[in-house]
Amino acid sequence: MAHHTISNLKSALTAGGARPNMFQAKIDIPSSTKTGIFDKEDQKTLNANKFLCKSTNIPAETVGVINVPFMGKDLKLTGDRTVDNWSATFINDEDFAIHKLMSNWSDAIYGNLNQMGKRNPNHYMGTIVVTQLMRETIDNVLTVQEMRDNKTKFGALQYAKSQGTKNKDMTKQKFIEPSTDRGSMQWKMYDCWPVSVSAIDLSMDSTDSIEEFTVEFAIQSFEIMQIDNKEKEMHLGEAKKWAKKFGWAKNSAKSTSGNVLGF
């Protein structure tokens, strides 16, 4: 008979266990070019205030059961799959930035004053991504040194091209793709829109507290994605896309061959 000890549990929890307070939630509102609901700064406002999401959940799903009676027993068959509504609680700042956006979104769907709203689902549905974060830096998370290495390798590719080098080793390099804020898993929810924006409680005798409110969203579906960034071999053309995004090639056009290579 096997003996179960605390050491077995310790061996199983090699990453120390996922922590419910290590998360980020990112909401992508419908594009302003399609809807007219939001101006171009609204998405920037949401991105800048992503840390004000105090609590949320990983979306729940249910598969229904069809009971088929047979001689006193039931044969259980799979029914339809449904996805529960998703909710998030936000800390309210004095500019009411997130609260205003959620209220405007809800009003665009069905107006308070004129009972008019958007009809095309593409005009009022957005996407939401919840990311589970890790407590510790792991090998596939980009460090400052790895960023420097990427920039150096990109410089080597550029220099090789400028010299007309055809050597395979010089026309390819391995770059480490950055992960997102120590993320380990992501849940990406599609076709989301706010069902309700909760009340904000006010009271004269409330002290040592900050206002909060909760928004509930209807979601159509979601997918689960493992974040696993590894070294990837790239040609110069592909590396340029990463260089532009992460600044590996900053000012490299004015650099000499030596400091482009990072020596």
VENTAHU-V872733 format. One record per residue. N is the residue number from 1. RES is the residue in one letter. SS is DSSP state (alpha for helix, beta for strand, coil for the rest). PHI is phi in radians with two decimals (999 if undefined). D_FIRST is the distance of its C-alpha to the first C-alpha in Angstrom with 2 decimals. Layout:
# VENTAHU-V872733
n->(N,N)
res->(RES,RES)
ss->(SS,SS)
phi->(PHI,PHI)
d_first->(D_FIRST,D_FIRST)
This chain:
# VENTAHU-V872733
n->(1,2,3,4,5,6,7,8,9,10,11,12,13,14,15,16,17,18,19,20,21,22,23,24,25,26,27,28,29,30,31,32,33,34,35,36,37,38,39,40,41,42,43,44,45,46,47,48,49,50,51,52,53,54,55,56,57,58,59,60,61,62,63,64,65,66,67,68,69,70,71,72,73,74,75,76,77,78,79,80,81,82,83,84,85,86,87,88,89,90,91,92,93,94,95,96,97,98,99,100,101,102,103,104,105,106,107,108,109,110,111,112,113,114,115,116,117,118,119,120,121,122,123,124,125,126,127,128,129,130,131,132,133,134,135,136,137,138,139,140,141,142,143,144,145,146,147,148,149,150,151,152,153,154,155,156,157,158,159,160,161,162,163,164,165,166,167,168,169,170,171,172,173,174,175,176,177,178,179,180,181,182,183,184,185,186,187,188,189,190,191,192,193,194,195,196,197,198,199,200,201,202,203,204,205,206,207,208,209,210,211,212,213,214,215,216,217,218,219,220,221,222,223,224,225,226,227,228,229,230,231,232,233,234,235,236,237,238,239,240,241,242,243,244,245,246,247,248,249,250,251,252,253,254,255,256,257,258,259,260,261,262,263)
res->(M,A,H,H,T,I,S,N,L,K,S,A,L,T,A,G,G,A,R,P,N,M,F,Q,A,K,I,D,I,P,S,S,T,K,T,G,I,F,D,K,E,D,Q,K,T,L,N,A,N,K,F,L,C,K,S,T,N,I,P,A,E,T,V,G,V,I,N,V,P,F,M,G,K,D,L,K,L,T,G,D,R,T,V,D,N,W,S,A,T,F,I,N,D,E,D,F,A,I,H,K,L,M,S,N,W,S,D,A,I,Y,G,N,L,N,Q,M,G,K,R,N,P,N,H,Y,M,G,T,I,V,V,T,Q,L,M,R,E,T,I,D,N,V,L,T,V,Q,E,M,R,D,N,K,T,K,F,G,A,L,Q,Y,A,K,S,Q,G,T,K,N,K,D,M,T,K,Q,K,F,I,E,P,S,T,D,R,G,S,M,Q,W,K,M,Y,D,C,W,P,V,S,V,S,A,I,D,L,S,M,D,S,T,D,S,I,E,E,F,T,V,E,F,A,I,Q,S,F,E,I,M,Q,I,D,N,K,E,K,E,M,H,L,G,E,A,K,K,W,A,K,K,F,G,W,A,K,N,S,A,K,S,T,S,G,N,V,L,G,F)
ss->(coil,coil,coil,coil,coil,alpha,alpha,alpha,alpha,alpha,alpha,alpha,coil,coil,coil,coil,coil,coil,coil,coil,coil,coil,beta,beta,beta,beta,beta,beta,coil,coil,coil,alpha,alpha,alpha,alpha,coil,coil,coil,coil,coil,coil,alpha,alpha,alpha,alpha,alpha,alpha,alpha,coil,alpha,alpha,alpha,beta,beta,beta,coil,coil,coil,coil,coil,beta,beta,beta,beta,beta,beta,beta,beta,beta,beta,coil,coil,beta,beta,beta,beta,beta,beta,beta,beta,beta,beta,beta,coil,coil,beta,beta,beta,beta,beta,beta,coil,coil,coil,coil,coil,alpha,alpha,alpha,alpha,alpha,alpha,alpha,alpha,alpha,alpha,alpha,alpha,alpha,coil,coil,coil,coil,coil,coil,coil,coil,coil,coil,coil,alpha,alpha,alpha,alpha,coil,beta,beta,beta,beta,beta,beta,beta,beta,coil,coil,coil,coil,coil,coil,coil,coil,coil,coil,alpha,alpha,alpha,alpha,alpha,alpha,alpha,alpha,alpha,alpha,alpha,alpha,alpha,alpha,alpha,alpha,alpha,alpha,alpha,coil,coil,coil,coil,coil,alpha,alpha,alpha,alpha,beta,beta,beta,beta,beta,coil,coil,coil,coil,coil,coil,beta,beta,beta,beta,beta,beta,beta,beta,beta,beta,beta,beta,beta,beta,beta,coil,coil,coil,coil,coil,coil,coil,coil,coil,coil,coil,coil,coil,coil,beta,beta,beta,beta,beta,beta,beta,coil,coil,beta,beta,beta,beta,beta,beta,coil,coil,coil,coil,beta,beta,beta,beta,beta,alpha,alpha,alpha,alpha,alpha,alpha,alpha,alpha,alpha,alpha,alpha,coil,coil,coil,coil,coil,alpha,alpha,alpha,coil,coil,alpha,alpha,alpha,alpha,coil,coil,coil)
phi->(999,-1.24,-1.72,-1.87,-2.23,-1.11,-1.15,-1.11,-1.14,-1.08,-1.19,-1.29,-1.62,-1.18,-1.75,1.45,1.56,-1.24,-1.81,-1.20,-1.64,-1.88,-2.76,-2.45,-2.18,-2.09,-1.93,-1.82,-1.37,-0.97,-1.04,-1.16,-1.20,-1.65,-1.82,1.34,-1.29,-2.05,-1.58,-1.18,-1.54,-1.13,-1.13,-1.09,-1.11,-1.11,-1.10,-1.21,-1.86,-1.12,-1.36,-1.49,-1.35,-1.40,-2.69,-2.79,-2.64,-1.39,-1.01,-1.73,-2.46,-2.41,-1.86,-1.18,-2.12,-1.80,-1.62,-1.89,-1.13,-2.68,0.86,1.52,-2.23,-1.96,-1.56,-1.66,-1.99,-1.27,-1.79,-1.61,-1.65,-2.22,-2.01,-1.21,-1.09,-1.95,-2.28,-2.51,-1.84,-2.00,-1.37,-1.67,-1.61,-1.19,-1.49,0.94,-1.00,-1.25,-1.06,-1.11,-1.10,-1.16,-1.16,-1.13,-1.07,-1.10,-1.16,-1.19,-1.29,-2.67,-1.17,-1.19,-1.64,-2.10,0.96,-1.95,-2.93,-1.25,-1.82,-1.27,-0.96,-1.14,-1.54,-2.28,-1.76,-2.13,-2.24,-2.34,-2.18,-1.85,-2.01,-1.48,-1.73,-1.70,-1.46,-2.29,-1.20,-2.05,-1.00,-1.59,-1.68,-1.24,-1.66,-1.05,-1.12,-1.16,-1.08,-1.11,-1.08,-1.06,-1.13,-1.11,-1.15,-1.14,-1.07,-1.13,-1.13,-1.09,-1.14,-1.07,-1.15,-1.12,-1.65,1.24,-1.21,-1.91,-1.01,-1.01,-1.13,-1.68,-1.75,-2.37,-2.54,-1.70,-1.96,-1.62,-1.33,-1.21,-1.61,-1.89,0.85,1.07,-1.24,-2.00,-2.42,-2.33,-2.07,-1.80,-1.81,-1.94,0.95,-1.73,-2.70,-1.30,-1.49,-2.67,-2.07,-1.25,-1.21,-1.93,-1.30,-2.12,-2.76,-1.12,-1.67,-1.50,-2.26,0.88,-2.63,-2.12,-1.06,-2.41,-2.63,-2.11,-2.05,-1.84,-2.05,-1.47,-2.25,-1.50,-2.82,-2.66,-2.24,-1.83,-2.20,-1.45,-1.56,-2.50,-1.64,-2.23,-1.11,-2.29,-1.37,-2.32,-1.42,-1.01,-1.04,-1.24,-1.13,-1.06,-1.11,-1.22,-1.08,-1.16,-1.25,-1.92,1.31,-1.15,-1.76,-1.04,1.11,-1.20,-1.11,-1.67,-1.51,-1.43,-1.06,-1.14,-1.40,-1.09,-1.31,1.47,-1.59)
d_first->(0.00,3.80,6.53,9.59,12.89,16.54,16.72,14.78,17.47,20.17,19.32,19.50,22.83,24.76,28.02,27.54,27.50,30.55,33.03,35.13,38.19,38.32,40.27,43.72,45.53,48.52,50.92,53.39,56.30,58.48,60.84,64.16,66.07,65.00,64.99,67.43,65.06,64.18,66.18,64.96,63.89,61.53,58.59,59.18,59.10,55.74,54.28,55.67,54.16,50.64,49.27,50.69,47.94,46.04,43.29,42.30,39.32,37.64,39.20,37.49,37.65,37.21,37.20,38.85,37.71,40.09,39.30,40.78,40.98,40.34,40.51,39.06,36.41,36.71,36.06,35.25,37.03,37.40,40.49,42.24,40.78,42.26,42.09,42.48,45.24,44.52,45.84,46.45,47.87,50.49,52.09,55.83,58.28,61.96,63.06,60.86,60.25,57.07,58.20,61.52,59.92,57.60,60.55,62.76,60.13,59.83,63.63,64.11,61.98,64.03,66.86,67.40,71.18,72.05,69.08,69.08,66.23,64.74,64.22,62.77,58.96,59.19,61.53,59.23,55.63,53.81,50.40,47.76,45.08,42.23,40.59,37.34,38.00,35.85,36.13,36.37,38.56,36.72,38.09,39.58,41.48,45.06,46.13,49.76,49.66,48.36,51.19,53.62,52.17,52.62,56.20,56.89,55.57,57.63,60.65,60.04,60.09,63.28,64.94,64.00,65.59,68.70,69.14,68.69,65.65,64.07,61.27,57.96,56.23,58.84,58.96,55.26,52.98,49.40,49.29,46.39,46.53,46.26,43.60,44.50,43.95,40.43,39.40,36.03,36.37,39.40,40.11,43.64,45.24,48.32,51.41,50.98,53.64,53.86,53.61,54.33,55.23,54.44,56.89,57.13,57.38,60.32,61.03,63.46,60.93,58.20,57.68,55.34,54.14,54.74,55.41,52.73,52.81,50.44,51.18,49.46,49.61,49.37,47.52,47.71,44.74,42.61,40.73,37.84,38.52,36.37,38.56,38.05,41.19,41.42,44.23,46.59,49.40,52.68,56.31,59.00,59.72,56.17,55.82,59.01,57.35,54.72,57.44,59.49,56.64,55.33,58.57,57.75,61.33,63.09,66.55,65.66,68.87,70.91,68.75,69.65,67.52,66.16,64.77,63.63,61.33,60.16,61.52)
